[in-house]
């Protein structure tokens, strides 16, 4: 059941993101919403917070997968 839910979630994301990329409207892709959420273009603090969050999450996930802990 878990594999089915993860697959459905991933498929939904791929379909939705593809649609948003093809329609060329502003502020509907994951990247555009992430930039707006963290105010990447206008805030050095937002840029720093995003960088730390992404890097920290990536390091955690790498360790989680490789060590099978956490």
C-alpha positions as CSV (number, residue, x, y, z in Angstrom):
1,X,0.0,0.0,0.0
2,X,2.8,2.4,0.8
3,X,4.5,1.9,-2.5
4,X,1.2,2.6,-4.3
5,X,0.7,5.9,-2.4
6,X,4.3,7.0,-3.0
7,X,3.9,6.1,-6.7
8,X,0.6,8.0,-6.9
9,X,2.1,11.1,-5.2
10,X,5.2,11.0,-7.6
11,X,2.9,10.6,-10.7
12,X,0.7,13.4,-9.6
13,X,3.7,15.7,-9.1
14,X,5.1,14.8,-12.5
15,X,1.8,15.4,-14.3
16,X,1.0,18.6,-12.4
17,X,4.5,20.1,-12.9
18,X,4.6,19.1,-16.6
19,X,1.2,20.9,-17.1
20,X,2.5,24.0,-15.3
21,X,5.7,24.1,-17.3
22,X,3.9,23.8,-20.6
23,X,1.2,26.5,-19.9
24,X,3.9,29.2,-19.4
25,X,1.9,31.1,-16.8
26,X,3.8,32.8,-14.0
27,X,3.9,31.6,-10.4
28,X,2.6,28.1,-10.8
29,X,5.6,25.8,-10.9
30,X,7.4,24.4,-7.8
31,X,10.4,26.5,-8.5
32,X,8.5,29.8,-8.8
33,X,6.5,29.1,-5.7
34,X,9.7,28.2,-3.8
35,X,11.4,31.4,-4.9
36,X,8.3,33.4,-3.8
37,X,8.0,31.6,-0.4
38,X,11.6,32.2,0.6
39,X,11.8,35.6,-1.2
40,X,14.9,34.4,-3.0
41,X,15.1,37.4,-5.3
42,X,14.7,40.1,-2.7
43,X,15.9,38.8,0.7
44,X,19.4,37.6,1.6
45,X,18.0,36.1,4.7
46,X,15.4,34.2,2.7
47,X,18.1,33.0,0.4
48,X,20.2,31.8,3.4
49,X,17.3,30.1,5.0
50,X,16.4,28.2,1.8
51,X,20.1,27.2,1.3
52,X,20.4,25.9,4.8
53,X,17.0,24.1,4.7
54,X,17.8,22.4,1.3
55,X,21.4,21.5,2.2
56,X,20.3,20.2,5.6
57,X,17.5,18.2,4.2
58,X,19.7,16.7,1.5
59,X,22.4,15.7,4.0
60,X,19.8,14.2,6.4
61,X,18.2,12.2,3.5
62,X,21.6,11.0,2.3
63,X,22.6,9.8,5.8
64,X,19.1,8.3,6.4
65,X,19.3,6.2,3.2
66,X,22.9,5.1,3.6
67,X,22.8,4.3,7.3
68,X,19.2,3.1,7.5
69,X,18.7,5.1,10.7
70,X,16.9,8.3,11.8
